[in-house]
């Protein structure tokens, strides 16, 4: 069984921003295009999905 070491407060404070930035990068990477499509689908006039995805 793996031995769990206690995490000190200073180490946790140092690692927290790195962890947050990694998660934010992942969310931004995979969520940007769906967000743009979602915003486009909720505008007036309502476009078709094919109109949103076409380059013209």
mmCIF file of the N, C-alpha and C atoms, coordinates in Angstrom:
data_MODEL
# 
_entry.id   MODEL 
# 
loop_
_atom_site.group_PDB 
_atom_site.id 
_atom_site.type_symbol 
_atom_site.label_atom_id 
_atom_site.label_alt_id 
_atom_site.label_comp_id 
_atom_site.label_asym_id 
_atom_site.label_entity_id 
_atom_site.label_seq_id 
_atom_site.pdbx_PDB_ins_code 
_atom_site.Cartn_x 
_atom_site.Cartn_y 
_atom_site.Cartn_z 
_atom_site.occupancy 
_atom_site.B_iso_or_equiv 
_atom_site.pdbx_formal_charge 
_atom_site.auth_seq_id 
_atom_site.auth_comp_id 
_atom_site.auth_asym_id 
_atom_site.auth_atom_id 
_atom_site.pdbx_PDB_model_num 
ATOM 1   N N  . UNK A 1 1  ? 0.852   -1.176 0.000   1.00 0.00 ? 1  UNK A N  1 
ATOM 2   C CA . UNK A 1 1  ? 0.000   0.000  0.000   1.00 0.00 ? 1  UNK A CA 1 
ATOM 3   C C  . UNK A 1 1  ? 0.894   1.234  0.000   1.00 0.00 ? 1  UNK A C  1 
ATOM 4   N N  . UNK A 1 2  ? 0.514   2.242  -0.772  1.00 0.00 ? 2  UNK A N  1 
ATOM 5   C CA . UNK A 1 2  ? 1.328   3.451  -0.900  1.00 0.00 ? 2  UNK A CA 1 
ATOM 6   C C  . UNK A 1 2  ? 1.267   4.263  0.382   1.00 0.00 ? 2  UNK A C  1 
ATOM 7   N N  . UNK A 1 3  ? 2.389   4.826  0.715   1.00 0.00 ? 3  UNK A N  1 
ATOM 8   C CA . UNK A 1 3  ? 2.473   5.653  1.912   1.00 0.00 ? 3  UNK A CA 1 
ATOM 9   C C  . UNK A 1 3  ? 2.149   7.094  1.533   1.00 0.00 ? 3  UNK A C  1 
ATOM 10  N N  . UNK A 1 4  ? 1.187   7.674  2.217   1.00 0.00 ? 4  UNK A N  1 
ATOM 11  C CA . UNK A 1 4  ? 0.794   9.046  1.944   1.00 0.00 ? 4  UNK A CA 1 
ATOM 12  C C  . UNK A 1 4  ? 1.606   9.987  2.822   1.00 0.00 ? 4  UNK A C  1 
ATOM 13  N N  . UNK A 1 5  ? 2.227   10.958 2.190   1.00 0.00 ? 5  UNK A N  1 
ATOM 14  C CA . UNK A 1 5  ? 2.995   11.935 2.932   1.00 0.00 ? 5  UNK A CA 1 
ATOM 15  C C  . UNK A 1 5  ? 2.132   13.176 3.152   1.00 0.00 ? 5  UNK A C  1 
ATOM 16  N N  . UNK A 1 6  ? 2.212   13.766 4.323   1.00 0.00 ? 6  UNK A N  1 
ATOM 17  C CA . UNK A 1 6  ? 1.442   14.995 4.549   1.00 0.00 ? 6  UNK A CA 1 
ATOM 18  C C  . UNK A 1 6  ? 2.008   16.134 3.695   1.00 0.00 ? 6  UNK A C  1 
ATOM 19  N N  . UNK A 1 7  ? 1.111   16.926 3.163   1.00 0.00 ? 7  UNK A N  1 
ATOM 20  C CA . UNK A 1 7  ? 1.519   18.046 2.326   1.00 0.00 ? 7  UNK A CA 1 
ATOM 21  C C  . UNK A 1 7  ? 1.584   19.287 3.204   1.00 0.00 ? 7  UNK A C  1 
ATOM 22  N N  . UNK A 1 8  ? 2.743   19.931 3.202   1.00 0.00 ? 8  UNK A N  1 
ATOM 23  C CA . UNK A 1 8  ? 2.905   21.145 3.992   1.00 0.00 ? 8  UNK A CA 1 
ATOM 24  C C  . UNK A 1 8  ? 2.186   22.316 3.358   1.00 0.00 ? 8  UNK A C  1 
ATOM 25  N N  . UNK A 1 9  ? 1.882   23.309 4.161   1.00 0.00 ? 9  UNK A N  1 
ATOM 26  C CA . UNK A 1 9  ? 1.169   24.486 3.685   1.00 0.00 ? 9  UNK A CA 1 
ATOM 27  C C  . UNK A 1 9  ? 1.946   25.247 2.636   1.00 0.00 ? 9  UNK A C  1 
ATOM 28  N N  . UNK A 1 10 ? 3.262   25.381 2.830   1.00 0.00 ? 10 UNK A N  1 
ATOM 29  C CA . UNK A 1 10 ? 4.076   26.124 1.871   1.00 0.00 ? 10 UNK A CA 1 
ATOM 30  C C  . UNK A 1 10 ? 4.129   25.418 0.529   1.00 0.00 ? 10 UNK A C  1 
ATOM 31  N N  . UNK A 1 11 ? 4.244   24.094 0.552   1.00 0.00 ? 11 UNK A N  1 
ATOM 32  C CA . UNK A 1 11 ? 4.300   23.331 -0.698  1.00 0.00 ? 11 UNK A CA 1 
ATOM 33  C C  . UNK A 1 11 ? 2.964   23.426 -1.431  1.00 0.00 ? 11 UNK A C  1 
ATOM 34  N N  . UNK A 1 12 ? 1.876   23.366 -0.689  1.00 0.00 ? 12 UNK A N  1 
ATOM 35  C CA . UNK A 1 12 ? 0.547   23.469 -1.282  1.00 0.00 ? 12 UNK A CA 1 
ATOM 36  C C  . UNK A 1 12 ? 0.348   24.835 -1.931  1.00 0.00 ? 12 UNK A C  1 
ATOM 37  N N  . UNK A 1 13 ? 0.809   25.874 -1.276  1.00 0.00 ? 13 UNK A N  1 
ATOM 38  C CA . UNK A 1 13 ? 0.667   27.225 -1.819  1.00 0.00 ? 13 UNK A CA 1 
ATOM 39  C C  . UNK A 1 13 ? 1.486   27.381 -3.091  1.00 0.00 ? 13 UNK A C  1 
ATOM 40  N N  . UNK A 1 14 ? 2.659   26.751 -3.149  1.00 0.00 ? 14 UNK A N  1 
ATOM 41  C CA . UNK A 1 14 ? 3.498   26.836 -4.342  1.00 0.00 ? 14 UNK A CA 1 
ATOM 42  C C  . UNK A 1 14 ? 2.899   26.064 -5.513  1.00 0.00 ? 14 UNK A C  1 
ATOM 43  N N  . UNK A 1 15 ? 2.265   24.938 -5.250  1.00 0.00 ? 15 UNK A N  1 
ATOM 44  C CA . UNK A 1 15 ? 1.734   24.085 -6.320  1.00 0.00 ? 15 UNK A CA 1 
ATOM 45  C C  . UNK A 1 15 ? 0.348   24.505 -6.793  1.00 0.00 ? 15 UNK A C  1 
ATOM 46  N N  . UNK A 1 16 ? -0.397  25.226 -5.991  1.00 0.00 ? 16 UNK A N  1 
ATOM 47  C CA . UNK A 1 16 ? -1.779  25.576 -6.314  1.00 0.00 ? 16 UNK A CA 1 
ATOM 48  C C  . UNK A 1 16 ? -1.889  26.401 -7.604  1.00 0.00 ? 16 UNK A C  1 
ATOM 49  N N  . UNK A 1 17 ? -1.106  27.481 -7.788  1.00 0.00 ? 17 UNK A N  1 
ATOM 50  C CA . UNK A 1 17 ? -1.239  28.247 -9.039  1.00 0.00 ? 17 UNK A CA 1 
ATOM 51  C C  . UNK A 1 17 ? -0.913  27.420 -10.289 1.00 0.00 ? 17 UNK A C  1 
ATOM 52  N N  . UNK A 1 18 ? 0.072   26.548 -10.193 1.00 0.00 ? 18 UNK A N  1 
ATOM 53  C CA . UNK A 1 18 ? 0.419   25.699 -11.332 1.00 0.00 ? 18 UNK A CA 1 
ATOM 54  C C  . UNK A 1 18 ? -0.736  24.778 -11.674 1.00 0.00 ? 18 UNK A C  1 
ATOM 55  N N  . UNK A 1 19 ? -1.356  24.194 -10.670 1.00 0.00 ? 19 UNK A N  1 
ATOM 56  C CA . UNK A 1 19 ? -2.483  23.282 -10.883 1.00 0.00 ? 19 UNK A CA 1 
ATOM 57  C C  . UNK A 1 19 ? -3.649  24.042 -11.518 1.00 0.00 ? 19 UNK A C  1 
ATOM 58  N N  . UNK A 1 20 ? -3.922  25.233 -11.013 1.00 0.00 ? 20 UNK A N  1 
ATOM 59  C CA . UNK A 1 20 ? -5.034  26.027 -11.548 1.00 0.00 ? 20 UNK A CA 1 
ATOM 60  C C  . UNK A 1 20 ? -4.777  26.409 -13.000 1.00 0.00 ? 20 UNK A C  1 
ATOM 61  N N  . UNK A 1 21 ? -3.549  26.834 -13.312 1.00 0.00 ? 21 UNK A N  1 
ATOM 62  C CA . UNK A 1 21 ? -3.240  27.227 -14.688 1.00 0.00 ? 21 UNK A CA 1 
ATOM 63  C C  . UNK A 1 21 ? -3.319  26.052 -15.649 1.00 0.00 ? 21 UNK A C  1 
ATOM 64  N N  . UNK A 1 22 ? -2.908  24.863 -15.213 1.00 0.00 ? 22 UNK A N  1 
ATOM 65  C CA . UNK A 1 22 ? -3.025  23.681 -16.070 1.00 0.00 ? 22 UNK A CA 1 
ATOM 66  C C  . UNK A 1 22 ? -4.484  23.367 -16.361 1.00 0.00 ? 22 UNK A C  1 
ATOM 67  N N  . UNK A 1 23 ? -5.328  23.450 -15.334 1.00 0.00 ? 23 UNK A N  1 
ATOM 68  C CA . UNK A 1 23 ? -6.761  23.178 -15.526 1.00 0.00 ? 23 UNK A CA 1 
ATOM 69  C C  . UNK A 1 23 ? -7.401  24.243 -16.407 1.00 0.00 ? 23 UNK A C  1 
ATOM 70  N N  . UNK A 1 24 ? -7.025  25.504 -16.210 1.00 0.00 ? 24 UNK A N  1 
ATOM 71  C CA . UNK A 1 24 ? -7.582  26.589 -17.013 1.00 0.00 ? 24 UNK A CA 1 
ATOM 72  C C  . UNK A 1 24 ? -7.175  26.440 -18.481 1.00 0.00 ? 24 UNK A C  1 
ATOM 73  N N  . UNK A 1 25 ? -5.942  26.006 -18.721 1.00 0.00 ? 25 UNK A N  1 
ATOM 74  C CA . UNK A 1 25 ? -5.478  25.798 -20.090 1.00 0.00 ? 25 UNK A CA 1 
ATOM 75  C C  . UNK A 1 25 ? -6.293  24.702 -20.767 1.00 0.00 ? 25 UNK A C  1 
ATOM 76  N N  . UNK A 1 26 ? -6.548  23.610 -20.044 1.00 0.00 ? 26 UNK A N  1 
ATOM 77  C CA . UNK A 1 26 ? -7.331  22.503 -20.593 1.00 0.00 ? 26 UNK A CA 1 
ATOM 78  C C  . UNK A 1 26 ? -8.768  22.932 -20.885 1.00 0.00 ? 26 UNK A C  1 
ATOM 79  N N  . UNK A 1 27 ? -9.374  23.648 -19.950 1.00 0.00 ? 27 UNK A N  1 
ATOM 80  C CA . UNK A 1 27 ? -10.755 24.106 -20.144 1.00 0.00 ? 27 UNK A CA 1 
ATOM 81  C C  . UNK A 1 27 ? -10.837 25.058 -21.333 1.00 0.00 ? 27 UNK A C  1 
ATOM 82  N N  . UNK A 1 28 ? -9.877  25.964 -21.443 1.00 0.00 ? 28 UNK A N  1 
ATOM 83  C CA . UNK A 1 28 ? -9.862  26.903 -22.561 1.00 0.00 ? 28 UNK A CA 1 
ATOM 84  C C  . UNK A 1 28 ? -9.661  26.172 -23.884 1.00 0.00 ? 28 UNK A C  1 
ATOM 85  N N  . UNK A 1 29 ? -8.759  25.210 -23.880 1.00 0.00 ? 29 UNK A N  1 
ATOM 86  C CA . UNK A 1 29 ? -8.447  24.477 -25.109 1.00 0.00 ? 29 UNK A CA 1 
ATOM 87  C C  . UNK A 1 29 ? -9.660  23.726 -25.637 1.00 0.00 ? 29 UNK A C  1 
ATOM 88  N N  . UNK A 1 30 ? -10.353 23.016 -24.771 1.00 0.00 ? 30 UNK A N  1 
ATOM 89  C CA . UNK A 1 30 ? -11.478 22.191 -25.218 1.00 0.00 ? 30 UNK A CA 1 
ATOM 90  C C  . UNK A 1 30 ? -12.819 22.907 -25.186 1.00 0.00 ? 30 UNK A C  1 
ATOM 91  N N  . UNK A 1 31 ? -12.901 24.077 -24.576 1.00 0.00 ? 31 UNK A N  1 
ATOM 92  C CA . UNK A 1 31 ? -14.184 24.747 -24.445 1.00 0.00 ? 31 UNK A CA 1 
ATOM 93  C C  . UNK A 1 31 ? -14.388 25.946 -25.334 1.00 0.00 ? 31 UNK A C  1 
ATOM 94  N N  . UNK A 1 32 ? -13.337 26.420 -26.030 1.00 0.00 ? 32 UNK A N  1 
ATOM 95  C CA . UNK A 1 32 ? -13.462 27.657 -26.804 1.00 0.00 ? 32 UNK A CA 1 
ATOM 96  C C  . UNK A 1 32 ? -14.410 27.512 -27.988 1.00 0.00 ? 32 UNK A C  1 
ATOM 97  N N  . UNK A 1 33 ? -14.195 26.519 -28.820 1.00 0.00 ? 33 UNK A N  1 
ATOM 98  C CA . UNK A 1 33 ? -15.046 26.337 -30.006 1.00 0.00 ? 33 UNK A CA 1 
ATOM 99  C C  . UNK A 1 33 ? -16.498 26.029 -29.619 1.00 0.00 ? 33 UNK A C  1 
ATOM 100 N N  . UNK A 1 34 ? -16.757 25.119 -28.660 1.00 0.00 ? 34 UNK A N  1 
ATOM 101 C CA . UNK A 1 34 ? -18.159 24.926 -28.258 1.00 0.00 ? 34 UNK A CA 1 
ATOM 102 C C  . UNK A 1 34 ? -18.807 26.204 -27.710 1.00 0.00 ? 34 UNK A C  1 
ATOM 103 N N  . UNK A 1 35 ? -18.031 27.038 -27.033 1.00 0.00 ? 35 UNK A N  1 
ATOM 104 C CA . UNK A 1 35 ? -18.568 28.304 -26.533 1.00 0.00 ? 35 UNK A CA 1 
ATOM 105 C C  . UNK A 1 35 ? -18.958 29.218 -27.695 1.00 0.00 ? 35 UNK A C  1 
ATOM 106 N N  . UNK A 1 36 ? -18.118 29.300 -28.704 1.00 0.00 ? 36 UNK A N  1 
ATOM 107 C CA . UNK A 1 36 ? -18.431 30.138 -29.864 1.00 0.00 ? 36 UNK A CA 1 
ATOM 108 C C  . UNK A 1 36 ? -19.676 29.628 -30.582 1.00 0.00 ? 36 UNK A C  1 
ATOM 109 N N  . UNK A 1 37 ? -19.804 28.312 -30.722 1.00 0.00 ? 37 UNK A N  1 
ATOM 110 C CA . UNK A 1 37 ? -20.997 27.737 -31.359 1.00 0.00 ? 37 UNK A CA 1 
ATOM 111 C C  . UNK A 1 37 ? -22.230 28.014 -30.518 1.00 0.00 ? 37 UNK A C  1 
ATOM 112 N N  . UNK A 1 38 ? -22.116 27.877 -29.203 1.00 0.00 ? 38 UNK A N  1 
ATOM 113 C CA . UNK A 1 38 ? -23.249 28.146 -28.302 1.00 0.00 ? 38 UNK A CA 1 
ATOM 114 C C  . UNK A 1 38 ? -23.691 29.601 -28.414 1.00 0.00 ? 38 UNK A C  1 
ATOM 115 N N  . UNK A 1 39 ? -22.742 30.517 -28.411 1.00 0.00 ? 39 UNK A N  1 
ATOM 116 C CA . UNK A 1 39 ? -23.079 31.936 -28.528 1.00 0.00 ? 39 UNK A CA 1 
ATOM 117 C C  . UNK A 1 39 ? -23.714 32.213 -29.890 1.00 0.00 ? 39 UNK A C  1 
ATOM 118 N N  . UNK A 1 40 ? -23.172 31.604 -30.951 1.00 0.00 ? 40 UNK A N  1 
ATOM 119 C CA . UNK A 1 40 ? -23.720 31.799 -32.282 1.00 0.00 ? 40 UNK A CA 1 
ATOM 120 C C  . UNK A 1 40 ? -25.135 31.263 -32.427 1.00 0.00 ? 40 UNK A C  1 
ATOM 121 N N  . UNK A 1 41 ? -25.445 30.162 -31.750 1.00 0.00 ? 41 UNK A N  1 
ATOM 122 C CA . UNK A 1 41 ? -26.777 29.571 -31.838 1.00 0.00 ? 41 UNK A CA 1 
ATOM 123 C C  . UNK A 1 41 ? -27.817 30.383 -31.073 1.00 0.00 ? 41 UNK A C  1 
ATOM 124 N N  . UNK A 1 42 ? -27.382 31.238 -30.170 1.00 0.00 ? 42 UNK A N  1 
ATOM 125 C CA . UNK A 1 42 ? -28.320 32.013 -29.354 1.00 0.00 ? 42 UNK A CA 1 
ATOM 126 C C  . UNK A 1 42 ? -28.438 33.463 -29.803 1.00 0.00 ? 42 UNK A C  1 
ATOM 127 N N  . UNK A 1 43 ? -28.034 33.763 -31.029 1.00 0.00 ? 43 UNK A N  1 
ATOM 128 C CA . UNK A 1 43 ? -28.171 35.113 -31.545 1.00 0.00 ? 43 UNK A CA 1 
ATOM 129 C C  . UNK A 1 43 ? -29.389 35.190 -32.457 1.00 0.00 ? 43 UNK A C  1 
ATOM 130 N N  . UNK A 1 44 ? -29.801 36.402 -32.745 1.00 0.00 ? 44 UNK A N  1 
ATOM 131 C CA . UNK A 1 44 ? -30.906 36.602 -33.682 1.00 0.00 ? 44 UNK A CA 1 
ATOM 132 C C  . UNK A 1 44 ? -30.349 37.131 -34.974 1.00 0.00 ? 44 UNK A C  1 
ATOM 133 N N  . UNK A 1 45 ? -30.728 36.718 -36.126 1.00 0.00 ? 45 UNK A N  1 
ATOM 134 C CA . UNK A 1 45 ? -31.595 35.579 -36.409 1.00 0.00 ? 45 UNK A CA 1 
ATOM 135 C C  . UNK A 1 45 ? -30.896 34.251 -36.115 1.00 0.00 ? 45 UNK A C  1 
ATOM 136 N N  . UNK A 1 46 ? -31.690 33.246 -35.829 1.00 0.00 ? 46 UNK A N  1 
ATOM 137 C CA . UNK A 1 46 ? -31.153 31.933 -35.467 1.00 0.00 ? 46 UNK A CA 1 
ATOM 138 C C  . UNK A 1 46 ? -30.569 31.234 -36.694 1.00 0.00 ? 46 UNK A C  1 
ATOM 139 N N  . UNK A 1 47 ? -29.242 31.071 -36.713 1.00 0.00 ? 47 UNK A N  1 
ATOM 140 C CA . UNK A 1 47 ? -28.633 30.375 -37.857 1.00 0.00 ? 47 UNK A CA 1 
ATOM 141 C C  . UNK A 1 47 ? -28.701 28.860 -37.682 1.00 0.00 ? 47 UNK A C  1 
ATOM 142 N N  . UNK A 1 48 ? -28.588 28.158 -38.800 1.00 0.00 ? 48 UNK A N  1 
ATOM 143 C CA . UNK A 1 48 ? -28.475 26.706 -38.750 1.00 0.00 ? 48 UNK A CA 1 
ATOM 144 C C  . UNK A 1 48 ? -27.045 26.357 -38.336 1.00 0.00 ? 48 UNK A C  1 
ATOM 145 N N  . UNK A 1 49 ? -26.828 25.165 -37.790 1.00 0.00 ? 49 UNK A N  1 
ATOM 146 C CA . UNK A 1 49 ? -25.507 24.746 -37.379 1.00 0.00 ? 49 UNK A CA 1 
ATOM 147 C C  . UNK A 1 49 ? -24.562 24.723 -38.580 1.00 0.00 ? 49 UNK A C  1 
ATOM 148 N N  . UNK A 1 50 ? -25.039 24.304 -39.742 1.00 0.00 ? 50 UNK A N  1 
ATOM 149 C CA . UNK A 1 50 ? -24.210 24.270 -40.939 1.00 0.00 ? 50 UNK A CA 1 
ATOM 150 C C  . UNK A 1 50 ? -23.755 25.681 -41.339 1.00 0.00 ? 50 UNK A C  1 
ATOM 151 N N  . UNK A 1 51 ? -24.577 26.679 -41.118 1.00 0.00 ? 51 UNK A N  1 
ATOM 152 C CA . UNK A 1 51 ? -24.196 28.058 -41.412 1.00 0.00 ? 51 UNK A CA 1 
ATOM 153 C C  . UNK A 1 51 ? -23.105 28.547 -40.473 1.00 0.00 ? 51 UNK A C  1 
ATOM 154 N N  . UNK A 1 52 ? -23.157 28.100 -39.235 1.00 0.00 ? 52 UNK A N  1 
ATOM 155 C CA . UNK A 1 52 ? -22.124 28.496 -38.268 1.00 0.00 ? 52 UNK A CA 1 
ATOM 156 C C  . UNK A 1 52 ? -20.777 27.860 -38.594 1.00 0.00 ? 52 UNK A C  1 
ATOM 157 N N  . UNK A 1 53 ? -20.800 26.643 -39.080 1.00 0.00 ? 53 UNK A N  1 
ATOM 158 C CA . UNK A 1 53 ? -19.567 25.915 -39.309 1.00 0.00 ? 53 UNK A CA 1 
ATOM 159 C C  . UNK A 1 53 ? -18.948 26.166 -40.674 1.00 0.00 ? 53 UNK A C  1 
ATOM 160 N N  . UNK A 1 54 ? -19.715 26.725 -41.601 1.00 0.00 ? 54 UNK A N  1 
ATOM 161 C CA . UNK A 1 54 ? -19.167 26.977 -42.932 1.00 0.00 ? 54 UNK A CA 1 
ATOM 162 C C  . UNK A 1 54 ? -18.314 28.251 -42.909 1.00 0.00 ? 54 UNK A C  1 
ATOM 163 N N  . UNK A 1 55 ? -17.243 28.289 -43.710 1.00 0.00 ? 55 UNK A N  1 
ATOM 164 C CA . UNK A 1 55 ? -16.362 29.463 -43.698 1.00 0.00 ? 55 UNK A CA 1 
ATOM 165 C C  . UNK A 1 55 ? -16.934 30.683 -44.399 1.00 0.00 ? 55 UNK A C  1 
ATOM 166 N N  . UNK A 1 56 ? -18.015 30.526 -45.158 1.00 0.00 ? 56 UNK A N  1 
ATOM 167 C CA . UNK A 1 56 ? -18.577 31.651 -45.908 1.00 0.00 ? 56 UNK A CA 1 
ATOM 168 C C  . UNK A 1 56 ? -19.727 32.266 -45.165 1.00 0.00 ? 56 UNK A C  1 
# 
